[in-house]
Structures are given as structure tokens and as C-alpha cells.
Amino acid sequence: MLRSLTPVSHPDLLVGMQTGDDAAVWRIDDDRALVATADFITPIVDDAREWGRIAAANSVSDVYAMGGRPLFALNLMAWNSSELTTGELAEVLAGAAETAAECGFVTIGGHTIDDEVPKFGLTVIGEVPPGRILTNSALRPGDALVLTKKLGTGVVATAIKAGFAPDDVTAAAVESMRATNARAGAAALRAGATGCTDVTGFGLLGHLGQMALASGVDVVLDVANVPVLPGVRELVHRSAVAGGTRRNLEWMRSRVELNGADEATALILADAQTSGGLVFGATPEPAAAAVIELTEAGVPATVIGVARPGTGRVILR
């Protein structure tokens, strides 16, 4: 669809639509640039406040993926006023406000419409130094790849909707989704990363594939090192796999070398995430230091592979 749009070109538009990056970046002057993004999701948990927390963490993640600091946000709300109460709406907004306070940005209004299917998210504006932007097109050959959250939230959300997600598995997924990527973004910058993205709707395979293609590298993925939430593989075997995840895998099949990985593994790697982690590239020693730093702070970061010269393929080993 985006191919049908005329590309926007302006000397102050530092990051636009060309590589499908996480957010737009607009230069103000030599020292400052604005990061702008918008995202919203349908409810994936029953608790309204948790939905608000998760939606806000998901929305602000794009700012961290660009190396930025969030400044302020606007709420985006579609609400089924005939079936849901204003008290529940207030709980959603309260949860989002808690995440905003944790991240140090403020929410200053927004817009609400009446809709049969409720949806909630944020437009977030942040700032970044023009010379320190992280993009999905800046992986370098030799970069070690760091992933900062476990995979499987899409599988668990599907199982929740189907009514067979175990309570402990649900709790682990909710804890992961409501955690922000603030520490991960800061660690990526300290490690000297230039290439970064967050892992969301296109799954790890899709986002890594986009990064590899935009950066002109191949990505070698150590499957055994990729962290996965507890209980996810068992849920995949019970067919808790969303249609979007299957489409992600089919979209990537021509550019991924599975090398004997089974279908369940491939689906987990393609799982459409909500509020997933960051994946960034840094030279091996700083990447290892970032993993230690993040792990000590309670962030489940892991080195999952390496970038090498190539043409945009993802190679499993």
C-alpha cells in the first residue's frame, strides 16, 4: 500500500517512510530533532488498567527504538459506550498515565470516538540528537544482535482469547508487555548501537528481515539463544497461533533459511508481538556489556546472533 504513496522529501525529514522505520524524525536544528509515532491496540487482557499500561508501553516503544526520549503524548481512544462503562474507560487512562509517569512523559489530552470494537493507544512525541538516531537501516557487518524481551506474547494473547491460557503463563506475558523499553534504549545508545528496532506486529523474523534488507546485511540467528516466555511452545502445539503470525512467516519464507528448524520454532520466531523488546546491533564487547547491565536491572536481554555482509536474509543456526 505504501508503495502507492508519493515519498515525502524534505531536508529536515531525517527519517521518513523509506525503510518502514519505527517513527518519523524531524530536525529542528543542529542539536535537536523530534521523534513522532502513533500506535493503538485492541484489548488483549481483561483488566482495563493493565490494558492501558500495556498500550502505553507499546506506543512509547517506538521512541526508544529510535534512540529518543519521550516528551508528551495524546491519547487515542475508540470506546464502545453502549457496552462499556466510563469507569472502565477511566481505568484504561489511569493505567496509561502510570506508564507515562514511569517513563517521564506527560499526556495532554487526545481524542475519543464511539466504536463497536474498543481500541486504545497513544501518539507520542519525543526528542533525539540528530547525530545519534537509531534506525532499522544501520546494522553493520560484525554487529552482535541483542534482544531485550522474551518472545511469545502473541501466542499467549491468542490463548487468552480462546480461554485456555494458564494463569502463570498469562501473568508472565502481562509482566513482559507492561515493561517499557526505556532501559533497553539507553543501553543500546551506551553500547554504540546504530541499528535498532522494536519487535512488534511483524515478529522477530519480520523485523530482523526488514533490518537486514534495509541495512544490506544478512542476519545469522542462534535459535537456541532466543528467549521465549514460559509455556509458549506448548500453546503453539495447541494451535494458539494468530493469523497475523502465520502471515508473517509466509511473508518471510523466501528470505529465511530455516535449516531444519521445526514449524513451531518458526512460528514462535514469527509471532506477532505486542509491546515486544528492542533488537539492536553493537560490536561484540559493548553488546555483551549491555546484556550484563540489562540483566542486572531485570531486563531479560540476550545476544541472539550476528550481522554479516549479505543481501537481507535471515539464517537460522
N, C-alpha and C positions, 0 to 999 in steps of 0.2 A: 504494500500500500504506500509506504513512504517513498518508493521509487517514483511514484506519480507526482510527488510534490516538487516544486522548484526549490533547489537548495538555497538556503539563506546565506548570503555572504556579506560580511561587514568587517572592517578592520578591528573592531573591538569585540567581535564574537569569537572568543578563543576556543570554545568547544561548542559545536552545534550537533546536527543530526548525522553527520557523515559516517561515523563509525558506530552509531547506536549506543553512545556512551550513557552513563547513568544520569547526568544532569547537564544543563546548559551553563556555560561560564561566560560572563560579560565583563570586559575590562573597564574599570572606572578611571584608573590612572596607572602609572608605572608600578605602584606598590599595592594596589587593591583591585580585586575583581569580585563580582557577585556570582554565587552559585544558586541556581534556581531549579527546583524539582517539584513534582506533584505525584502522589500515589494514593490509592484508596483500595480497600478490600471489603469483601462481604464478611459476615460473622463466621469465624472458624471455631469459636468456643461459645459455651452457653453464658458464661459470666460477662456481663456488659462492661464492667470496669476493666477486666482482662483484655477484652476485645479492643478497648480504647488504648490500653498500654501497648498492645502488640501493633496496632495500626500506626501509632505514632513512631514506635521504634522502626517499623518497616519504612515509613515515609522519610524519616531523617537519615536513614542509612545511606541514601544516595549522596548526601552532602559529605559524609565521612569517606565514601568511596572516591570522591574527587580530591581528598586531602583538605577539605574545608572545615569551617567552624560554623554551626548553625546560629542564626541571629534571631529570627522570628518566623512565625508560621500563621497560616489561615486554615481553619477547619473546613473540610468538605464533607457534608453530611446529606445522605439520602435516607429518609426515615419513613417507615410505614406507620403513619399516625393513627390508622384505624385499628391496628393490632398491637402496637407497642406504646408504652406509656412515656410521658415526659420524664418520669423518674428514671426510667431505664436510659433515656437519652442523656440525662444529666450524669449518670454513672459512666457512660462511654466517654463523655467530655472530661470527666474528672480523671479517668484513667489516663487519657492522653495528656492532660495537664501535669500529672505526676511524672510521666516520661519527659515532658518538656523541661520541667524543673530539674530533673536529674541531669539532663544534657545542657542546661544553662541557656535555653532559648525561651522566648515568650510567645504565646498565642494571642493574636489580637483580632478576634472575630472570625469571620468566614461566611459560609453560605449554606443554607439548608433547603432541600426540596422534598416534596412528598413523593415516595416511590414505593411500589409494592415490595421490592427487594431492598432491604437496608444495606447501605454501603457507608464506609467512613474512612477518611484519611486526611492528609494534610498537604497543603502547598508550603514548602519550606524554602526560605531564603537564607543563604549563608555567605561567608566570605572566604577567600583564599588568595594568597600572594600569587600574582601571575606567573612567577618563575617556579612555583612549587606545586603545580596542579598535577594530580594523579589522573591518568586516563587509561582506558581499556586498550589503547593502541601503542603502549610504551613498554611492553615486555621486552627484555633484552636477552639474547642468547647467553646461557650460563646462569640466568636468574633461578634461584630456588623459589618454589611456589609455596606460599604459606596460606592455609585455610584456617579461619578463626572460629567456625562453629561446626557442629556435627550436622550431617545430612539426615533427612527423613521427615521433616515437618509436614510435607505434602502428603506423605503416606499416612501419618498419624491423623492429620485433619480429615482425610478421606475415611479413615476408620471411625473417627468420632462421629461423622455424619451418618455412617452406616450402623452405629450403635454397638460396635464390638472392640473399641479401643480400651485396653486395660487402664485402670486408674493411674498406675505408676508410670506407664508409658506416656499417657496424656500429660501428667504433671511434668515430666522431663521435657516434653516438646514445648509446653507453655512457658516453662522457665527459659528455654533457649530462645523462643520467639520474642519474649518481652525484654530480653537483654539487648542493650544498644551496642552499636559498633564504635562507640567513642574511643575506647581504649585501643581497639584494633587499628583505627585510622591513625591515631597518634603514634602507635608502634611502627606502622608502615612508613610514616614520614621519618622517624628516627633511624629506621633501617636503610634509608636512602632509596626507597622504592620509587619507581616512576610509573609502573604499570599496576593498576588496581581496578577491581570491580566488586560489586556485591552480588551474592548468589541468590537470585530470586526466581522469577517465574520460568526462566529457561533452564533451570537446573545447573548443576556444576558442569556437566558436559557442554551444554549450550553456551554458558557464559565463558568458559575456558576456550571453546571453539571460536567464539566471536573475538576474544582477546588475541588468540593465536593468529587468526586471519588478519585482523587489523594491524597486528604488530609484525607480521611477516616472519613468524617463527612456528615451530612445532612444539607441542607440549607433551612431555612424557610423564604419565600419571602412574604413581606407585599405588595400585589399588589397595594393597594391604594397609597402607598408611592413612587412607581416607577415613576420618572418624564418622561413625554412624550412631544415631540415637538408639537407645536400648529398645528391643522389641520390634524394630522396623523390618528386619528381614522376615520375621515370622508373619507380620502383617502383609507384606508383599506376597507371600505364599498363600495368603487368604484373599488375594485379589484386591487389596486396598490400594489401588493404583488409579490415580485420576487420569482422565482423557488427555489433559494437557501434558502430563508426564510422558505418556505414550507418543504423543505428537513430537515432544522434544527429542525423544530417542530416534524416531523416524527421520526427523529433520537433520540429525547429526550422523546418521549411519554412513553416508558417503564420505564423511571426513573423520571418522573414528575407526581406529584399529582395535578391535575388542580382544584379539589374541587369546581366545579361549575363555574369556570371562562369561559367566552364565547370564541368562536373561534377567534374573533377579538382581544381580550386581549391576548390570547395565541400567535397569530401571531405577535403582537407588541413585546412581550417578546422574541420571536424567531427571530425578524427582523435582517437581516444581515447588520451590521453597517459598514460604512466607517469612519475612524478616530473617533471612539467612545471614551467614557471616560474610566477611570480606575474603577475597583471594587476591594476594599481591605477590609481586616478584621482587626479590632483592638478592644481592650477591650472597653466596652461601654463609659466610661467617656472620654478617649482620642479620640474616634471616634466622639463623639458629639462635642468636641472642634475643631476637624479637619473640621467638617461641618460648624461650625461658622466661622472659619478662611477662608475657601474657599469661602463661600457665601459672606463674606465681600469683598473678592477680585474679585467678579464677576463670580465665578465658581459655577454652579448650583448643588452643592453636596447635597446628601440626604442619611440618613440611611434607607436602604430598607429591612433589615431583620437581621437574626442572624444565626450563625452556631451552631449545636448541635451534640452530638455523633450520628453516623449513618453509612450508607453504600454507600453514594454517590447519594442520592435522592434530588430532588428539590421539595419542598412542598409549594404550594400557599395557602395563607390565606387572 
